[in-house]
């Protein structure tokens, strides 16, 4: 006799089979990224339009987080694999530092304070992501690793969407931008409490004493990893435009928006909610659907969608007909690109990394984000401050750069095939 259908049981059966600690970590990340969403869309708009900084100054300040992030990630690789701190200790330190950065930005009224806040945030994030990805990899078998990474991104996207929506409504009621940064710092502290209470140390004890230089040398001699990192630099530079350049561009450089210069903060928050909603709805189903597809093929698909989204943004800047529809399509392309990219990229690094070097491998992968967020905001801010030289054509330049990143992915596919003809690494090939 068949058991009666129950929607809750059906939902639980559909969810990936992951350990309890992975779900708890994802819940903590949800709270954390609600705080992130409070300021994701509005940081550049606030510092330019409210406090009077130039777009170049704000771009440089946001990019300064990439400097501390670059240095921090080198230390993170050693800390995550060390006996003294490990994954859990590094994650706790990351949350506290990022909270201090958020509180600094809440009271930033001068350029040095703006830079200081971003330096602290960059340092905190540089420790946060490698530790989170190392813990997730440690706790998950290879056949479920892509779905675990997708759950991590789902928590991020859901939190960002909720945070952006709440912040947009709060600002529409004449709320304070500074209060949003205070809430963001508080979210980091709550996440710190979740990790301290519920997440154990997952680092496996090493049989041999660690040799820092030898470990870094082994990682830097892995040609597959280096090729992937070269392609990933393009992807992270693309991602940086979404939170730094694009909001300011939509507010000040779109001739057919709902204001004299572009779109209002409330409209822009709706665009980002649409973007986040798509990622929330599609993340787990798309990841599960593509479980048998190679990581490199998925990255190719993400690259094509990113290029398409930037091309649509370029058309909007030219004063194209129906800019609202074009912007929604652009955000949809970028959202699906990120759905494809994030889990596959993290899982690929997890497959390439030896268990004893996961901290270093994920630190190097995370360096791409530091460099991308160093280059992306500075380039975008400079382009918007010099519309006669680049301006709207920034988006067309990004589309053109996708040809280079595509060639690097072709090289990576060849290297993976040579290293193991039976795998062009897929989630099932390592099971």
SULHUNOR-V742077 format. One line per field, one symbol per residue. ss: DSSP state (h for helix, s for strand, l for the rest). Layout:
# SULHUNOR-V742077
ss->???
This chain:
# SULHUNOR-V742077
ss->llllllhhhhhhhhlllllhhhhhhhhhhhhhhhhhhhhhllhhhhhhhhllllhhhhhhhhhhhhhhhhhhhhhhhhhhlllllhhhhhhhhhhhhhhhhhhhhhllllhhhhhhhhhhhhhhhhhhhhhhhhhhhhhllhhhhhhhhhhhhhhhhhhhhhhhhhhhhhhhllllhhhhhhhhhhhhhhhhhhhhhhlllllllllllllhhhhhhhhhllhhhhhhhhhhhhhhhhhhhhhlhhhhhhhhllllllllllllhhhhhhhhhhhhhhhhhhhhhhhhhlllllhhhhhhhhhhhhhhhhhhhhhhhlllllhhhhhhhhhhhhhhhhhhhhhhhhhhhhhhllhhhhhhhhhhhhhhhhhhhhhhhhhhhhhhhlllllhhhhhhhhhhhhhhhhhhhhhhhhhhhhhlllllllhhhhl
